[in-house]
């Protein structure tokens, strides 16, 4: 009788960032040393993962067929590796049987199994050679201990990270900003300086990274405006760079794989005072349209830059007699939590300033799916909207606290949520709901009831219209 598998089978998962199904199946620890891309191209260079990405336009039937094919291949590789790790007396017999299996399936499976056979034999020969050398007293050194060849420099790592960023940025495939590249390069350069090592990622060990982490926690450098550098972000940048280098084949082992980051600072960005908030909205009236509407929409809805960037005319419509904005991600994307997507009535000040006319103009000229904020790149968008806040800081209108997070464009969100905090509105079942949770897209304290909360546009509008705004028109 044919043996049936009863263990739970690995499944493909949906990568919301890439907008496609992906496979990330773990290779059992005891088999990792035996497997490599030479055995199968879908195995990671460190032998720890079996990975694949499905086409974005794959139908459910195609995805199911691909998943089944990958599952068969995955189990064939695992079973073959387990057999190859049998007792020494059986290794030659096992390898011969694997070759017979490959030969028997060659016509059906093609060159893939030929490569599998060759890869398994090569690994076997390598192990035999290392064993004979060890018997003679010769110890083989790993490339990470004594690296040879071309160094893996900071520029090379930033380049492969940029390529990954561009490939994963569906559907626009944008280049990462210069500031993001500079941040990666700066973090790595500082790491090499503190460790007193040359610009070669291969010479960094896990012990080096732990030493650098300890140094960062007590970092003597003065931060910007007297603030201590963010240790969490610094370490996360290092982990990101090493992961990118490993995925792209620059490193065979990843010293940052088990590097533990420090706890993230949970301190929230401070909100604008009421005077500061009105001053920002007034100053934005003199800016280019994208900057103006970014500040005004955020100042009346709590939307953050990542939520504003994907807004199109299709997100604006009329519901229950109210003009609304439906803050939700496009297909394949997601927001921070499942509660962030929210449909909000537009504040009367937004309508008085002419937002609806602006939306209709974009709809007529570029279509219902055209980006509302299209004149600036992603990097320019962030710089320009924060420039308004920086200018008001220079004139003394906005004042930062001596210590703690600085006020930025993101402070609009906290200003709106703070203003609505404690303002109760009734849902359809007559229960009191805090308006700040609905407008901010926060998960309510009682998450079990969150999915059943529904508030009419009329009641939500009455709460939103209490937010103050400059008494001026465009």
N, C-alpha and C positions, 0 to 999 in steps of 0.2 A: 504494500500500500504506500502511496506517495506521502512523504512527510509534509504536514501542513504547518505553516508558521502561525503561532498563537500569540506571539509577542506583539505589542503595539507597533504599527508601522510608522515611519517618519512621513510627514506630509509637507507639501509645498505651502508656503505662507505668502501673504500679500504684503509687499513693501510699499507703503503709502507714499514714501518720499519719491521712489522711482516710478510708481504707478504701474507695477507689474508683479506677477507671481515670481517668487524666487525660491531656491532650494539652498538651505544651509544645514546640512546634516552632519552631525558630529561623527568622526571616526573614533572607534573605541581606543582608549589610551594605549592599551597593549599592542595595538597594530600600527600606531602612528609612525614608528621608526621604520617600518617596512614599506610604507606607501609614499608616493611622491607624484608630481605631474608626469614623470616618465612612465608610470604605470597607467595613469588616466589623466587626461588634460583637465578634468573637472575636480581633481584633488588639489588642495592648496599646497604651496611649496613646503610648508612645515608639516604636511601630512595629517593635519588635525581636522580638516573640513572637506566635505564633498559638496561642491557649490555649482549652481547653474542659475541662469536668469531666463525666463520665458519671454517670448515676444509680447510687446504691449497690446497688440491687436489680436492676440490668440483667443479663439472662441472657447467656451467651456469644454466642448468636445476635444478640441486640440490640446487644451491644457491637461485634461484628464489623461489623454493618450501619452503626452510627454511625461507626465508625472509617473505613469505606470512603467514606461520605458526606463526612466531614471532609477526607479525603485529596483527593477530587475538588475540593472547594471551595478547599483550600489551594493546589493546583497551578493552579487557575483564576486565583486572585488573584496568585500569583507570575508566571505567564505574562503576565497582563494588565499587571502593573507593568513587566515587562521590555519589553514592546512599547511602553508609554508612554514609556519612557526611550530610545527609538530616536532617530535623528537628527532635528534640528528640522524638516527638510523633511517628514518622515513623521508628525509628531506629530498633526497635524489628521486625517490619514487614519486613523491608528491609533485615535484616540479615536472617530471616526465608526464604525469597524469594531467597536469594543467596544460602542458603543451598539446597533449592528445585532445583535450577538451577544446582548446583554441582551434586546433586543426579541424575538428569535427564541426565547429560552428562558423568557420571562416567564411564559407560561401554565403551564409545567411547574414553574418554581422560585418563582414568586410575588414578593412584595415585596422579598425579599432582594437579587435582582439589580437591581431598580429602585434600591434604596439604593446598591448597588455602582456603578451607572452614575452616579448623582447625585454620589456621593462622588468618583469619579475626575474628573468634570467640574469639580467645585469645586476640587479640588487643582490641576488644570490652570489654571483661571482665576486662582487665587492665585499660582501661579508666574509667569504672564504679568504680573500686576499688580506683583509684586515686581521683575520684570525691567525694566518700564517706569519704575518709581520709581528704581531704581538708575541707569538711563541719565540721569535728571534730577539725579542727585547726592543723592537722598534715601535714607538708610540706615535700614532697619527694625530696631528694637531688640527683642530677645527679652524675654518676660515675666520671665525669671529675672534679666536685667540690670537692668531697671527694673520691678519688680513693681507691679502695680496691682490694685485691688479689695481684697477682704477678705483679711487676713493669714492664713496657715496657722499657727496657734498650737500650742503644746505640748499644750494640752487637746484640740484637734481631732485631733492625731496619736494621742494615747493612746486617744481614743475609737474611732477606726477600727481601731487595733490590737486593742482589746478586743473589738470586733465580730467581727473575723477569728478571734480566739482562741475565742470562744464558738461560732462557726459550725463551726470545725474540730474542736472537742472532741466527737467522736462517741463514744458516742451520747447523752451526758448534757447537752452544750451548757452547760457551767458557765461562770460569770463568772470572769475572772482575779482573783487575790487583790489586795487593796489594796496589799500590799507590792510586788507585781510592777508595778502601775500607778505606784506612787510611785518605783520604781527607774527606770522609763522617763522619767518626768517630771524626776527629779533629774538624770539624765545629760544630758538635753537642756538643762535650765536652766543647768547648769555649762558646757556648750558655748557657749551664747549669752553667758554672763558672761565667759569667757576670750577669746572673739572680739570682745567689745564690740559686739554686734549686737542689734537688737530681736528680740522674740519673733515671728519670721516665718521659717518653714522655707525659703521661696522665695529668701531672701537669702543662703543658705549655698551656697557653691561647692565644687567639688572641691579647690581650693587651700586654702580655709578648713579643710576636714576634714583635709588633710595637715598643716596648721599646728597644728591642735588635737591631732592624733595625736602630733606631736613634743613638744608641751607636756605631754601626759599621760605620756610616757615619762620626762620629768624633773619630774613633778608634785611641787611643794613641799608639798602639803597633807599634814598628818598623818593617817594612816589610823586605823581602829578599833584601839584598844589599841596604838598605835604602829606598826601594820603598814601598809605601803604599799598604796594602793588597787590593785585588780586592773585593770591596763590592758587586758588581753585582754577581760574581761567588759564594761568600759566601752565600748570600741570596737564590740564586737558588739551592744550595746544600740543604739548610734547607727545601725549598718547596718540592724538590724531595724526601727527606726522609719522610716527613709527608705524602705526597701523597702515597708513597709505603706502609707506615704503615696503612693507611686507606684502601687501596685496598686489603690488606692481612688480614683485620679484627682485627688488633691490636688496632685500635682506632675507636670509633663509630662516632666521629666528628673530623673534620680536622681544627685546628685553623689557618693553613697556606693557607686555600682555597682562602681567599680574601686578602692575604698579597701582597701588591704591591712592586715590585722590583724597584730598582733605574734604571735610564737610563744606558744602556750599553755603555761602553767606545768605541767610534767609531774609536779611533786612530789605524792606521794600523801598522803592524810590519815593522820595518825598513828593507830596502833592504841591501844586501851585496854591498860593493864597488867592483869595477872591480878587484882590487887586491885580496880582500877577497874571491870573488867568485872563481877565478882561484886557490887560495890556498886551498879552500875546495875541489874542484874537484881533485886536485893533491893528497891531503891527503886521499881522498876516494879510490884512486887506491891501497893503501896498506891495505885496509880493506877486510873483508870477502865479497864474491860476492853479497849477498843481500844488504849490506850497500853500496858497491861501486855503484851498478846499481841504487839504490834508489836516490843517490845524482846526478848521471849523467843524469838519465831520468828527474828528477825534474829540474835540472839546464838547460835543453834544451827544456822542454815542459811546465814548470810551474805546473806540477802535484803535488798535495799535498799527504800526507801519506794515507788518506782515499781513494784516487783515485788509488794509487799505489798498495794497498793491494789486490785489486780484479783483478789485471792484470793477464792474462793467455796467453799462446802462441796463443790462438784464437783471441786475441786482436791485433795481429801483422800480417799483410798481405801486399800484393802488390796492389796498386791502381794507375792507370794511369802511370805505370812504376816507381812509387816511393814506397819505403818501408815505411809503415806508422804504427802508433800506434793508435788504436781506443779507446779513453778513454770514456768508458760508463759503467754504473753499470750493474750487473747481474739482471736477472728477480726478481722482488719484492723489489729491492732497488732503491734509487734515489740519485742524487747528489744535491748540494746546490740549484741550480736553473735549469730551463729548458734549459739554454744555456751552462751549464757546459759540457755535453757530446760533444766531439769534436774529429775529426779525423785529426791527424797532421803528416806530413812527418818527418821522423827521421833526426835529425841533422847529417851532415857528420862525426862529431867527435864521435857520438854514434856508427856508423858503423865501424869507424876506430878502436874503442876500442873493437869491437867484440860482440856488443849486439845481432846482428842477429844470430850469431853462438850460443850464449847462449840460445836464444829463441828456436832455432831448437833443441838444445840438450835436453831442458826440454820437448819439444814436442815429441821427440823420446823416452825418458826414462819414462815419466809419462803421456803423452797424451795431447791433444789439450786444455783440460779444467783444467789442473793442475795449481795451483797457481804458479806464477813466483817467488814470495817471500815466500818460504815455510819453510825455516830453522829456522825462528824466530817466536815466538808468537807475538800477537798484542802488548803486553806491552814491550817485548824485542825489537821489531822493532823500536818503538818510542825512547826507551832509546839508542839503538846502533847508530841510524842515527844522533841523537843529540849529541852523545859523540864526534863525529868528530868536531863539532862546538865548544864544550866546551874545547877540547884540544887546539884548535887554540886560544881561548880566553886566556888560561893560559900562552901561549907563547907570547901574545901581537900581534898576527897577526890580530885577529878580536877584535875590540874595540866597546863596547856598549856606547851609549850616557849616560851621568850622570843621566838623568831622561827620563822616557818614556819606551816603550816596549823594550824587549831584542831581540837580533838577535838569531834566531833559524833556524832549517831546513826549516821552512816555509818561511824564507827570500829568498830562491831560487825563489819562485813564484813572489815576488815583484821585484826581480832583473830582471827576464825575461820580465815581463810586462813593467817595466820602460825602459828597453833597446829598446823595440819595440814600445813604446808610440810615437805616431806621425808619424810612418812609414806607409805610405799609399800604399795600393795595390788595384787593380781594381777587382770588382766582375764580374760575367758573363754578367751583364747589363751595364758595363762600369762605374759604380759608384765607388767613392773612399771609401775605408773602412780602418779603423785603424787596423793594424795587431795585436795590443795588445788585442783587443776585441776578435778576432778569436782564438788566441793562448791561452789566459787566460780563455776563456769561459765566458766572461762578457757579460751582456746584453748591446747592443749598445744604444747610447743616444736616437735614434729614434726607440723605441721598435716596432712600428707598421710596420716598414720595416724589422725588424730583421729576421722574418721568411722567407723572400724572398732573403736573402743574401747567395750567394754561390760563393766560391772562388776556383779556380782550384788548384790542388796540385803543379803545376809548379810555380805559383805566390806565394803561401804560402811558398814553399821551399826556394825561393829567399829571403824572409824576415827572415826565421828561420836561414838560414846559416850565417846571419850577426852576430849572437850571438857568442861571443868569447869562446874559449875552450883551454885547455892546449895542446901544440903541442907535445904530447907524445903518444905512442901507448902501448898497453898491451904487 
